[in-house]
Amino acid sequence: MVVYMDYKLQKRLASEILKVGESRIWISPDPENEEEISQAITKDDVRALIERGLIKKIPMKTNSHRWLIRHIKRVKGHRRGYGKREGTKKTRVDEEEEWVNKIRKIRTYLKYLRDKEMIDSRTYRRLYRLSKGNAFSSLSDLRRYIDENKLMKGVKS
């Protein structure tokens, strides 16, 4: 019958010395050294056992290489087809973030046009209010609207 010793104190001391969790401490199961290990009650005693190789640090578990290959492919946009998708578009993309990005782009463009005096301030205000009301689905939609209504100064078409 094999009786295993309780090495809680030794594990705790070793984890403090090696700066890892207790679950990553390996203690030799050799019955010849069990008395010596159980009598190690100070950090110096445990350090001596570590030097002799009776107590070791278990290496950290890491992700497999296959995981890394998959991750790199997903960053490039692969492995993200319809078959991999769960949930609607709304659940996968934050709508508010999408709106903020779109409106910032539109407002920046409007400020650019106003500062370069390509549109007057009244037109700017009107387009600003329209964009705030979600009248334009994108920046290209705003540009199309400006062209169709001939709102740009100096452009006669």
Phi and psi in radians as a Rosetta constraint file:
Dihedral C 1 N 2 CA 2 C 2 CIRCULARHARMONIC -1.690 0.35
Dihedral N 2 CA 2 C 2 N 3 CIRCULARHARMONIC 2.199 0.35
Dihedral C 2 N 3 CA 3 C 3 CIRCULARHARMONIC -1.907 0.35
Dihedral N 3 CA 3 C 3 N 4 CIRCULARHARMONIC 2.102 0.35
Dihedral C 3 N 4 CA 4 C 4 CIRCULARHARMONIC -1.570 0.35
Dihedral N 4 CA 4 C 4 N 5 CIRCULARHARMONIC 2.410 0.35
Dihedral C 4 N 5 CA 5 C 5 CIRCULARHARMONIC -1.425 0.35
Dihedral N 5 CA 5 C 5 N 6 CIRCULARHARMONIC 2.722 0.35
Dihedral C 5 N 6 CA 6 C 6 CIRCULARHARMONIC -1.637 0.35
Dihedral N 6 CA 6 C 6 N 7 CIRCULARHARMONIC 1.957 0.35
Dihedral C 6 N 7 CA 7 C 7 CIRCULARHARMONIC -1.922 0.35
Dihedral N 7 CA 7 C 7 N 8 CIRCULARHARMONIC 0.626 0.35
Dihedral C 7 N 8 CA 8 C 8 CIRCULARHARMONIC -1.036 0.35
Dihedral N 8 CA 8 C 8 N 9 CIRCULARHARMONIC -0.833 0.35
Dihedral C 8 N 9 CA 9 C 9 CIRCULARHARMONIC -1.089 0.35
Dihedral N 9 CA 9 C 9 N 10 CIRCULARHARMONIC -0.803 0.35
Dihedral C 9 N 10 CA 10 C 10 CIRCULARHARMONIC -1.107 0.35
Dihedral N 10 CA 10 C 10 N 11 CIRCULARHARMONIC -0.679 0.35
Dihedral C 10 N 11 CA 11 C 11 CIRCULARHARMONIC -1.125 0.35
Dihedral N 11 CA 11 C 11 N 12 CIRCULARHARMONIC -0.745 0.35
Dihedral C 11 N 12 CA 12 C 12 CIRCULARHARMONIC -1.123 0.35
Dihedral N 12 CA 12 C 12 N 13 CIRCULARHARMONIC -0.795 0.35
Dihedral C 12 N 13 CA 13 C 13 CIRCULARHARMONIC -1.110 0.35
Dihedral N 13 CA 13 C 13 N 14 CIRCULARHARMONIC -0.751 0.35
Dihedral C 13 N 14 CA 14 C 14 CIRCULARHARMONIC -1.119 0.35
Dihedral N 14 CA 14 C 14 N 15 CIRCULARHARMONIC -0.672 0.35
Dihedral C 14 N 15 CA 15 C 15 CIRCULARHARMONIC -1.164 0.35
Dihedral N 15 CA 15 C 15 N 16 CIRCULARHARMONIC -0.583 0.35
Dihedral C 15 N 16 CA 16 C 16 CIRCULARHARMONIC -1.214 0.35
Dihedral N 16 CA 16 C 16 N 17 CIRCULARHARMONIC -0.709 0.35
Dihedral C 16 N 17 CA 17 C 17 CIRCULARHARMONIC -1.193 0.35
Dihedral N 17 CA 17 C 17 N 18 CIRCULARHARMONIC -0.816 0.35
Dihedral C 17 N 18 CA 18 C 18 CIRCULARHARMONIC -1.476 0.35
Dihedral N 18 CA 18 C 18 N 19 CIRCULARHARMONIC -0.102 0.35
Dihedral C 18 N 19 CA 19 C 19 CIRCULARHARMONIC 1.011 0.35
Dihedral N 19 CA 19 C 19 N 20 CIRCULARHARMONIC 0.824 0.35
Dihedral C 19 N 20 CA 20 C 20 CIRCULARHARMONIC -2.377 0.35
Dihedral N 20 CA 20 C 20 N 21 CIRCULARHARMONIC 3.001 0.35
Dihedral C 20 N 21 CA 21 C 21 CIRCULARHARMONIC -1.281 0.35
Dihedral N 21 CA 21 C 21 N 22 CIRCULARHARMONIC 2.801 0.35
Dihedral C 21 N 22 CA 22 C 22 CIRCULARHARMONIC -1.087 0.35
Dihedral N 22 CA 22 C 22 N 23 CIRCULARHARMONIC -0.507 0.35
Dihedral C 22 N 23 CA 23 C 23 CIRCULARHARMONIC -1.202 0.35
Dihedral N 23 CA 23 C 23 N 24 CIRCULARHARMONIC -0.296 0.35
Dihedral C 23 N 24 CA 24 C 24 CIRCULARHARMONIC -1.706 0.35
Dihedral N 24 CA 24 C 24 N 25 CIRCULARHARMONIC 0.250 0.35
Dihedral C 24 N 25 CA 25 C 25 CIRCULARHARMONIC -1.757 0.35
Dihedral N 25 CA 25 C 25 N 26 CIRCULARHARMONIC 2.243 0.35
Dihedral C 25 N 26 CA 26 C 26 CIRCULARHARMONIC -1.920 0.35
Dihedral N 26 CA 26 C 26 N 27 CIRCULARHARMONIC 2.255 0.35
Dihedral C 26 N 27 CA 27 C 27 CIRCULARHARMONIC -2.043 0.35
Dihedral N 27 CA 27 C 27 N 28 CIRCULARHARMONIC 2.339 0.35
Dihedral C 27 N 28 CA 28 C 28 CIRCULARHARMONIC -0.986 0.35
Dihedral N 28 CA 28 C 28 N 29 CIRCULARHARMONIC 2.260 0.35
Dihedral C 28 N 29 CA 29 C 29 CIRCULARHARMONIC -1.489 0.35
Dihedral N 29 CA 29 C 29 N 30 CIRCULARHARMONIC 0.096 0.35
Dihedral C 29 N 30 CA 30 C 30 CIRCULARHARMONIC -1.119 0.35
Dihedral N 30 CA 30 C 30 N 31 CIRCULARHARMONIC 2.138 0.35
Dihedral C 30 N 31 CA 31 C 31 CIRCULARHARMONIC -1.146 0.35
Dihedral N 31 CA 31 C 31 N 32 CIRCULARHARMONIC -0.371 0.35
Dihedral C 31 N 32 CA 32 C 32 CIRCULARHARMONIC -1.183 0.35
Dihedral N 32 CA 32 C 32 N 33 CIRCULARHARMONIC -0.522 0.35
Dihedral C 32 N 33 CA 33 C 33 CIRCULARHARMONIC -1.749 0.35
Dihedral N 33 CA 33 C 33 N 34 CIRCULARHARMONIC -0.001 0.35
Dihedral C 33 N 34 CA 34 C 34 CIRCULARHARMONIC -1.136 0.35
Dihedral N 34 CA 34 C 34 N 35 CIRCULARHARMONIC -0.629 0.35
Dihedral C 34 N 35 CA 35 C 35 CIRCULARHARMONIC -1.151 0.35
Dihedral N 35 CA 35 C 35 N 36 CIRCULARHARMONIC -0.763 0.35
Dihedral C 35 N 36 CA 36 C 36 CIRCULARHARMONIC -1.120 0.35
Dihedral N 36 CA 36 C 36 N 37 CIRCULARHARMONIC -0.722 0.35
Dihedral C 36 N 37 CA 37 C 37 CIRCULARHARMONIC -1.176 0.35
Dihedral N 37 CA 37 C 37 N 38 CIRCULARHARMONIC -0.753 0.35
Dihedral C 37 N 38 CA 38 C 38 CIRCULARHARMONIC -1.172 0.35
Dihedral N 38 CA 38 C 38 N 39 CIRCULARHARMONIC -0.427 0.35
Dihedral C 38 N 39 CA 39 C 39 CIRCULARHARMONIC -1.523 0.35
Dihedral N 39 CA 39 C 39 N 40 CIRCULARHARMONIC -0.082 0.35
Dihedral C 39 N 40 CA 40 C 40 CIRCULARHARMONIC -1.390 0.35
Dihedral N 40 CA 40 C 40 N 41 CIRCULARHARMONIC 1.806 0.35
Dihedral C 40 N 41 CA 41 C 41 CIRCULARHARMONIC -2.041 0.35
Dihedral N 41 CA 41 C 41 N 42 CIRCULARHARMONIC -0.035 0.35
Dihedral C 41 N 42 CA 42 C 42 CIRCULARHARMONIC -2.039 0.35
Dihedral N 42 CA 42 C 42 N 43 CIRCULARHARMONIC 2.863 0.35
Dihedral C 42 N 43 CA 43 C 43 CIRCULARHARMONIC -1.130 0.35
Dihedral N 43 CA 43 C 43 N 44 CIRCULARHARMONIC -0.590 0.35
Dihedral C 43 N 44 CA 44 C 44 CIRCULARHARMONIC -1.123 0.35
Dihedral N 44 CA 44 C 44 N 45 CIRCULARHARMONIC -0.725 0.35
Dihedral C 44 N 45 CA 45 C 45 CIRCULARHARMONIC -1.050 0.35
Dihedral N 45 CA 45 C 45 N 46 CIRCULARHARMONIC -0.788 0.35
Dihedral C 45 N 46 CA 46 C 46 CIRCULARHARMONIC -1.153 0.35
Dihedral N 46 CA 46 C 46 N 47 CIRCULARHARMONIC -0.680 0.35
Dihedral C 46 N 47 CA 47 C 47 CIRCULARHARMONIC -1.037 0.35
Dihedral N 47 CA 47 C 47 N 48 CIRCULARHARMONIC -0.701 0.35
Dihedral C 47 N 48 CA 48 C 48 CIRCULARHARMONIC -1.105 0.35
Dihedral N 48 CA 48 C 48 N 49 CIRCULARHARMONIC -0.698 0.35
Dihedral C 48 N 49 CA 49 C 49 CIRCULARHARMONIC -1.177 0.35
Dihedral N 49 CA 49 C 49 N 50 CIRCULARHARMONIC -0.615 0.35
Dihedral C 49 N 50 CA 50 C 50 CIRCULARHARMONIC -1.143 0.35
Dihedral N 50 CA 50 C 50 N 51 CIRCULARHARMONIC -0.736 0.35
Dihedral C 50 N 51 CA 51 C 51 CIRCULARHARMONIC -1.114 0.35
Dihedral N 51 CA 51 C 51 N 52 CIRCULARHARMONIC -0.623 0.35
Dihedral C 51 N 52 CA 52 C 52 CIRCULARHARMONIC -1.368 0.35
Dihedral N 52 CA 52 C 52 N 53 CIRCULARHARMONIC -0.210 0.35
Dihedral C 52 N 53 CA 53 C 53 CIRCULARHARMONIC 1.560 0.35
Dihedral N 53 CA 53 C 53 N 54 CIRCULARHARMONIC 0.207 0.35
Dihedral C 53 N 54 CA 54 C 54 CIRCULARHARMONIC -1.419 0.35
Dihedral N 54 CA 54 C 54 N 55 CIRCULARHARMONIC -0.409 0.35
Dihedral C 54 N 55 CA 55 C 55 CIRCULARHARMONIC -2.187 0.35
Dihedral N 55 CA 55 C 55 N 56 CIRCULARHARMONIC 2.284 0.35
Dihedral C 55 N 56 CA 56 C 56 CIRCULARHARMONIC -2.351 0.35
Dihedral N 56 CA 56 C 56 N 57 CIRCULARHARMONIC 2.872 0.35
Dihedral C 56 N 57 CA 57 C 57 CIRCULARHARMONIC -1.680 0.35
Dihedral N 57 CA 57 C 57 N 58 CIRCULARHARMONIC 2.192 0.35
Dihedral C 57 N 58 CA 58 C 58 CIRCULARHARMONIC -1.341 0.35
Dihedral N 58 CA 58 C 58 N 59 CIRCULARHARMONIC 2.314 0.35
Dihedral C 58 N 59 CA 59 C 59 CIRCULARHARMONIC -1.100 0.35
Dihedral N 59 CA 59 C 59 N 60 CIRCULARHARMONIC 2.647 0.35
Dihedral C 59 N 60 CA 60 C 60 CIRCULARHARMONIC -1.214 0.35
Dihedral N 60 CA 60 C 60 N 61 CIRCULARHARMONIC 2.510 0.35
Dihedral C 60 N 61 CA 61 C 61 CIRCULARHARMONIC -1.415 0.35
Dihedral N 61 CA 61 C 61 N 62 CIRCULARHARMONIC 2.389 0.35
Dihedral C 61 N 62 CA 62 C 62 CIRCULARHARMONIC -2.163 0.35
Dihedral N 62 CA 62 C 62 N 63 CIRCULARHARMONIC 2.952 0.35
Dihedral C 62 N 63 CA 63 C 63 CIRCULARHARMONIC -1.211 0.35
Dihedral N 63 CA 63 C 63 N 64 CIRCULARHARMONIC 2.629 0.35
Dihedral C 63 N 64 CA 64 C 64 CIRCULARHARMONIC -1.251 0.35
Dihedral N 64 CA 64 C 64 N 65 CIRCULARHARMONIC 2.856 0.35
Dihedral C 64 N 65 CA 65 C 65 CIRCULARHARMONIC -1.161 0.35
Dihedral N 65 CA 65 C 65 N 66 CIRCULARHARMONIC -0.577 0.35
Dihedral C 65 N 66 CA 66 C 66 CIRCULARHARMONIC -1.049 0.35
Dihedral N 66 CA 66 C 66 N 67 CIRCULARHARMONIC -0.691 0.35
Dihedral C 66 N 67 CA 67 C 67 CIRCULARHARMONIC -1.036 0.35
Dihedral N 67 CA 67 C 67 N 68 CIRCULARHARMONIC -0.749 0.35
Dihedral C 67 N 68 CA 68 C 68 CIRCULARHARMONIC -1.103 0.35
Dihedral N 68 CA 68 C 68 N 69 CIRCULARHARMONIC -0.755 0.35
Dihedral C 68 N 69 CA 69 C 69 CIRCULARHARMONIC -1.068 0.35
Dihedral N 69 CA 69 C 69 N 70 CIRCULARHARMONIC -0.792 0.35
Dihedral C 69 N 70 CA 70 C 70 CIRCULARHARMONIC -1.072 0.35
Dihedral N 70 CA 70 C 70 N 71 CIRCULARHARMONIC -0.738 0.35
Dihedral C 70 N 71 CA 71 C 71 CIRCULARHARMONIC -1.089 0.35
Dihedral N 71 CA 71 C 71 N 72 CIRCULARHARMONIC -0.789 0.35
Dihedral C 71 N 72 CA 72 C 72 CIRCULARHARMONIC -1.088 0.35
Dihedral N 72 CA 72 C 72 N 73 CIRCULARHARMONIC -0.727 0.35
Dihedral C 72 N 73 CA 73 C 73 CIRCULARHARMONIC -1.109 0.35
Dihedral N 73 CA 73 C 73 N 74 CIRCULARHARMONIC -0.718 0.35
Dihedral C 73 N 74 CA 74 C 74 CIRCULARHARMONIC -1.166 0.35
Dihedral N 74 CA 74 C 74 N 75 CIRCULARHARMONIC -0.612 0.35
Dihedral C 74 N 75 CA 75 C 75 CIRCULARHARMONIC -1.077 0.35
Dihedral N 75 CA 75 C 75 N 76 CIRCULARHARMONIC -0.648 0.35
Dihedral C 75 N 76 CA 76 C 76 CIRCULARHARMONIC -1.345 0.35
Dihedral N 76 CA 76 C 76 N 77 CIRCULARHARMONIC -0.135 0.35
Dihedral C 76 N 77 CA 77 C 77 CIRCULARHARMONIC 1.775 0.35
Dihedral N 77 CA 77 C 77 N 78 CIRCULARHARMONIC -0.011 0.35
Dihedral C 77 N 78 CA 78 C 78 CIRCULARHARMONIC -1.387 0.35
Dihedral N 78 CA 78 C 78 N 79 CIRCULARHARMONIC 2.879 0.35
Dihedral C 78 N 79 CA 79 C 79 CIRCULARHARMONIC 1.032 0.35
Dihedral N 79 CA 79 C 79 N 80 CIRCULARHARMONIC 0.534 0.35
Dihedral C 79 N 80 CA 80 C 80 CIRCULARHARMONIC -2.229 0.35
Dihedral N 80 CA 80 C 80 N 81 CIRCULARHARMONIC 0.468 0.35
Dihedral C 80 N 81 CA 81 C 81 CIRCULARHARMONIC -1.258 0.35
Dihedral N 81 CA 81 C 81 N 82 CIRCULARHARMONIC -3.091 0.35
Dihedral C 81 N 82 CA 82 C 82 CIRCULARHARMONIC -1.033 0.35
Dihedral N 82 CA 82 C 82 N 83 CIRCULARHARMONIC -0.588 0.35
Dihedral C 82 N 83 CA 83 C 83 CIRCULARHARMONIC -1.152 0.35
Dihedral N 83 CA 83 C 83 N 84 CIRCULARHARMONIC -0.412 0.35
Dihedral C 83 N 84 CA 84 C 84 CIRCULARHARMONIC -1.578 0.35
Dihedral N 84 CA 84 C 84 N 85 CIRCULARHARMONIC -0.203 0.35
Dihedral C 84 N 85 CA 85 C 85 CIRCULARHARMONIC -1.500 0.35
Dihedral N 85 CA 85 C 85 N 86 CIRCULARHARMONIC 2.358 0.35
Dihedral C 85 N 86 CA 86 C 86 CIRCULARHARMONIC -2.161 0.35
Dihedral N 86 CA 86 C 86 N 87 CIRCULARHARMONIC 2.321 0.35
Dihedral C 86 N 87 CA 87 C 87 CIRCULARHARMONIC 1.612 0.35
Dihedral N 87 CA 87 C 87 N 88 CIRCULARHARMONIC 2.907 0.35
Dihedral C 87 N 88 CA 88 C 88 CIRCULARHARMONIC -1.371 0.35
Dihedral N 88 CA 88 C 88 N 89 CIRCULARHARMONIC 3.067 0.35
Dihedral C 88 N 89 CA 89 C 89 CIRCULARHARMONIC -1.089 0.35
Dihedral N 89 CA 89 C 89 N 90 CIRCULARHARMONIC -0.639 0.35
Dihedral C 89 N 90 CA 90 C 90 CIRCULARHARMONIC -1.112 0.35
Dihedral N 90 CA 90 C 90 N 91 CIRCULARHARMONIC -0.612 0.35
Dihedral C 90 N 91 CA 91 C 91 CIRCULARHARMONIC -1.317 0.35
Dihedral N 91 CA 91 C 91 N 92 CIRCULARHARMONIC -0.453 0.35
Dihedral C 91 N 92 CA 92 C 92 CIRCULARHARMONIC -1.543 0.35
Dihedral N 92 CA 92 C 92 N 93 CIRCULARHARMONIC -0.444 0.35
Dihedral C 92 N 93 CA 93 C 93 CIRCULARHARMONIC -2.177 0.35
Dihedral N 93 CA 93 C 93 N 94 CIRCULARHARMONIC 2.285 0.35
Dihedral C 93 N 94 CA 94 C 94 CIRCULARHARMONIC -1.276 0.35
Dihedral N 94 CA 94 C 94 N 95 CIRCULARHARMONIC 2.005 0.35
Dihedral C 94 N 95 CA 95 C 95 CIRCULARHARMONIC -1.105 0.35
Dihedral N 95 CA 95 C 95 N 96 CIRCULARHARMONIC -0.684 0.35
Dihedral C 95 N 96 CA 96 C 96 CIRCULARHARMONIC -1.123 0.35
Dihedral N 96 CA 96 C 96 N 97 CIRCULARHARMONIC -0.746 0.35
Dihedral C 96 N 97 CA 97 C 97 CIRCULARHARMONIC -1.081 0.35
Dihedral N 97 CA 97 C 97 N 98 CIRCULARHARMONIC -0.710 0.35
Dihedral C 97 N 98 CA 98 C 98 CIRCULARHARMONIC -1.071 0.35
Dihedral N 98 CA 98 C 98 N 99 CIRCULARHARMONIC -0.777 0.35
Dihedral C 98 N 99 CA 99 C 99 CIRCULARHARMONIC -1.087 0.35
Dihedral N 99 CA 99 C 99 N 100 CIRCULARHARMONIC -0.815 0.35
Dihedral C 99 N 100 CA 100 C 100 CIRCULARHARMONIC -1.032 0.35
Dihedral N 100 CA 100 C 100 N 101 CIRCULARHARMONIC -0.787 0.35
Dihedral C 100 N 101 CA 101 C 101 CIRCULARHARMONIC -1.082 0.35
Dihedral N 101 CA 101 C 101 N 102 CIRCULARHARMONIC -0.753 0.35
Dihedral C 101 N 102 CA 102 C 102 CIRCULARHARMONIC -1.155 0.35
Dihedral N 102 CA 102 C 102 N 103 CIRCULARHARMONIC -0.840 0.35
Dihedral C 102 N 103 CA 103 C 103 CIRCULARHARMONIC -1.197 0.35
Dihedral N 103 CA 103 C 103 N 104 CIRCULARHARMONIC -0.585 0.35
Dihedral C 103 N 104 CA 104 C 104 CIRCULARHARMONIC -1.104 0.35
Dihedral N 104 CA 104 C 104 N 105 CIRCULARHARMONIC -0.761 0.35
Dihedral C 104 N 105 CA 105 C 105 CIRCULARHARMONIC -1.085 0.35
Dihedral N 105 CA 105 C 105 N 106 CIRCULARHARMONIC -0.794 0.35
Dihedral C 105 N 106 CA 106 C 106 CIRCULARHARMONIC -1.137 0.35
Dihedral N 106 CA 106 C 106 N 107 CIRCULARHARMONIC -0.805 0.35
Dihedral C 106 N 107 CA 107 C 107 CIRCULARHARMONIC -1.131 0.35
Dihedral N 107 CA 107 C 107 N 108 CIRCULARHARMONIC -0.665 0.35
Dihedral C 107 N 108 CA 108 C 108 CIRCULARHARMONIC -1.079 0.35
Dihedral N 108 CA 108 C 108 N 109 CIRCULARHARMONIC -0.740 0.35
Dihedral C 108 N 109 CA 109 C 109 CIRCULARHARMONIC -1.135 0.35
Dihedral N 109 CA 109 C 109 N 110 CIRCULARHARMONIC -0.750 0.35
Dihedral C 109 N 110 CA 110 C 110 CIRCULARHARMONIC -1.084 0.35
Dihedral N 110 CA 110 C 110 N 111 CIRCULARHARMONIC -0.729 0.35
Dihedral C 110 N 111 CA 111 C 111 CIRCULARHARMONIC -1.117 0.35
Dihedral N 111 CA 111 C 111 N 112 CIRCULARHARMONIC -0.677 0.35
Dihedral C 111 N 112 CA 112 C 112 CIRCULARHARMONIC -1.068 0.35
Dihedral N 112 CA 112 C 112 N 113 CIRCULARHARMONIC -0.814 0.35
Dihedral C 112 N 113 CA 113 C 113 CIRCULARHARMONIC -1.097 0.35
Dihedral N 113 CA 113 C 113 N 114 CIRCULARHARMONIC -0.716 0.35
Dihedral C 113 N 114 CA 114 C 114 CIRCULARHARMONIC -1.179 0.35
Dihedral N 114 CA 114 C 114 N 115 CIRCULARHARMONIC -0.770 0.35
Dihedral C 114 N 115 CA 115 C 115 CIRCULARHARMONIC -1.161 0.35
Dihedral N 115 CA 115 C 115 N 116 CIRCULARHARMONIC -0.593 0.35
Dihedral C 115 N 116 CA 116 C 116 CIRCULARHARMONIC -1.475 0.35
Dihedral N 116 CA 116 C 116 N 117 CIRCULARHARMONIC 0.064 0.35
Dihedral C 116 N 117 CA 117 C 117 CIRCULARHARMONIC 0.998 0.35
Dihedral N 117 CA 117 C 117 N 118 CIRCULARHARMONIC 0.657 0.35
Dihedral C 117 N 118 CA 118 C 118 CIRCULARHARMONIC -1.515 0.35
Dihedral N 118 CA 118 C 118 N 119 CIRCULARHARMONIC -0.416 0.35
Dihedral C 118 N 119 CA 119 C 119 CIRCULARHARMONIC -2.312 0.35
Dihedral N 119 CA 119 C 119 N 120 CIRCULARHARMONIC 2.662 0.35
Dihedral C 119 N 120 CA 120 C 120 CIRCULARHARMONIC -1.468 0.35
Dihedral N 120 CA 120 C 120 N 121 CIRCULARHARMONIC 2.990 0.35
Dihedral C 120 N 121 CA 121 C 121 CIRCULARHARMONIC -1.179 0.35
Dihedral N 121 CA 121 C 121 N 122 CIRCULARHARMONIC -0.531 0.35
Dihedral C 121 N 122 CA 122 C 122 CIRCULARHARMONIC -1.185 0.35
Dihedral N 122 CA 122 C 122 N 123 CIRCULARHARMONIC -0.744 0.35
Dihedral C 122 N 123 CA 123 C 123 CIRCULARHARMONIC -1.118 0.35
Dihedral N 123 CA 123 C 123 N 124 CIRCULARHARMONIC -0.728 0.35
Dihedral C 123 N 124 CA 124 C 124 CIRCULARHARMONIC -0.985 0.35
Dihedral N 124 CA 124 C 124 N 125 CIRCULARHARMONIC -0.853 0.35
Dihedral C 124 N 125 CA 125 C 125 CIRCULARHARMONIC -1.080 0.35
Dihedral N 125 CA 125 C 125 N 126 CIRCULARHARMONIC -0.733 0.35
Dihedral C 125 N 126 CA 126 C 126 CIRCULARHARMONIC -1.120 0.35
Dihedral N 126 CA 126 C 126 N 127 CIRCULARHARMONIC -0.798 0.35
Dihedral C 126 N 127 CA 127 C 127 CIRCULARHARMONIC -1.150 0.35
Dihedral N 127 CA 127 C 127 N 128 CIRCULARHARMONIC -0.623 0.35
Dihedral C 127 N 128 CA 128 C 128 CIRCULARHARMONIC -1.076 0.35
Dihedral N 128 CA 128 C 128 N 129 CIRCULARHARMONIC -0.805 0.35
Dihedral C 128 N 129 CA 129 C 129 CIRCULARHARMONIC -1.152 0.35
Dihedral N 129 CA 129 C 129 N 130 CIRCULARHARMONIC -0.695 0.35
Dihedral C 129 N 130 CA 130 C 130 CIRCULARHARMONIC -1.088 0.35
Dihedral N 130 CA 130 C 130 N 131 CIRCULARHARMONIC -0.761 0.35
Dihedral C 130 N 131 CA 131 C 131 CIRCULARHARMONIC -1.164 0.35
Dihedral N 131 CA 131 C 131 N 132 CIRCULARHARMONIC -0.604 0.35
Dihedral C 131 N 132 CA 132 C 132 CIRCULARHARMONIC -1.134 0.35
Dihedral N 132 CA 132 C 132 N 133 CIRCULARHARMONIC -0.567 0.35
Dihedral C 132 N 133 CA 133 C 133 CIRCULARHARMONIC -1.475 0.35
Dihedral N 133 CA 133 C 133 N 134 CIRCULARHARMONIC 0.188 0.35
Dihedral C 133 N 134 CA 134 C 134 CIRCULARHARMONIC 1.138 0.35
Dihedral N 134 CA 134 C 134 N 135 CIRCULARHARMONIC 0.632 0.35
Dihedral C 134 N 135 CA 135 C 135 CIRCULARHARMONIC -1.318 0.35
Dihedral N 135 CA 135 C 135 N 136 CIRCULARHARMONIC -0.404 0.35
Dihedral C 135 N 136 CA 136 C 136 CIRCULARHARMONIC -1.986 0.35
Dihedral N 136 CA 136 C 136 N 137 CIRCULARHARMONIC 2.241 0.35
Dihedral C 136 N 137 CA 137 C 137 CIRCULARHARMONIC -1.360 0.35
Dihedral N 137 CA 137 C 137 N 138 CIRCULARHARMONIC -0.357 0.35
Dihedral C 137 N 138 CA 138 C 138 CIRCULARHARMONIC -2.834 0.35
Dihedral N 138 CA 138 C 138 N 139 CIRCULARHARMONIC 3.071 0.35
Dihedral C 138 N 139 CA 139 C 139 CIRCULARHARMONIC -1.128 0.35
Dihedral N 139 CA 139 C 139 N 140 CIRCULARHARMONIC -0.689 0.35
Dihedral C 139 N 140 CA 140 C 140 CIRCULARHARMONIC -1.141 0.35
Dihedral N 140 CA 140 C 140 N 141 CIRCULARHARMONIC -0.559 0.35
Dihedral C 140 N 141 CA 141 C 141 CIRCULARHARMONIC -1.156 0.35
Dihedral N 141 CA 141 C 141 N 142 CIRCULARHARMONIC -0.714 0.35
Dihedral C 141 N 142 CA 142 C 142 CIRCULARHARMONIC -1.093 0.35
Dihedral N 142 CA 142 C 142 N 143 CIRCULARHARMONIC -0.793 0.35
Dihedral C 142 N 143 CA 143 C 143 CIRCULARHARMONIC -1.063 0.35
Dihedral N 143 CA 143 C 143 N 144 CIRCULARHARMONIC -0.730 0.35
Dihedral C 143 N 144 CA 144 C 144 CIRCULARHARMONIC -1.083 0.35
Dihedral N 144 CA 144 C 144 N 145 CIRCULARHARMONIC -0.739 0.35
Dihedral C 144 N 145 CA 145 C 145 CIRCULARHARMONIC -1.082 0.35
Dihedral N 145 CA 145 C 145 N 146 CIRCULARHARMONIC -0.759 0.35
Dihedral C 145 N 146 CA 146 C 146 CIRCULARHARMONIC -1.097 0.35
Dihedral N 146 CA 146 C 146 N 147 CIRCULARHARMONIC -0.755 0.35
Dihedral C 146 N 147 CA 147 C 147 CIRCULARHARMONIC -1.146 0.35
Dihedral N 147 CA 147 C 147 N 148 CIRCULARHARMONIC -0.797 0.35
Dihedral C 147 N 148 CA 148 C 148 CIRCULARHARMONIC -1.097 0.35
Dihedral N 148 CA 148 C 148 N 149 CIRCULARHARMONIC -0.668 0.35
Dihedral C 148 N 149 CA 149 C 149 CIRCULARHARMONIC -1.647 0.35
Dihedral N 149 CA 149 C 149 N 150 CIRCULARHARMONIC 0.078 0.35
Dihedral C 149 N 150 CA 150 C 150 CIRCULARHARMONIC 0.877 0.35
Dihedral N 150 CA 150 C 150 N 151 CIRCULARHARMONIC 0.929 0.35
Dihedral C 150 N 151 CA 151 C 151 CIRCULARHARMONIC -1.584 0.35
Dihedral N 151 CA 151 C 151 N 152 CIRCULARHARMONIC -0.241 0.35
Dihedral C 151 N 152 CA 152 C 152 CIRCULARHARMONIC -1.401 0.35
Dihedral N 152 CA 152 C 152 N 153 CIRCULARHARMONIC 2.344 0.35
Dihedral C 152 N 153 CA 153 C 153 CIRCULARHARMONIC -1.277 0.35
Dihedral N 153 CA 153 C 153 N 154 CIRCULARHARMONIC 2.542 0.35
Dihedral C 153 N 154 CA 154 C 154 CIRCULARHARMONIC 1.372 0.35
Dihedral N 154 CA 154 C 154 N 155 CIRCULARHARMONIC -0.113 0.35
Dihedral C 154 N 155 CA 155 C 155 CIRCULARHARMONIC -1.854 0.35
Dihedral N 155 CA 155 C 155 N 156 CIRCULARHARMONIC 1.934 0.35
Dihedral C 155 N 156 CA 156 C 156 CIRCULARHARMONIC -1.930 0.35
Dihedral N 156 CA 156 C 156 N 157 CIRCULARHARMONIC 1.969 0.35
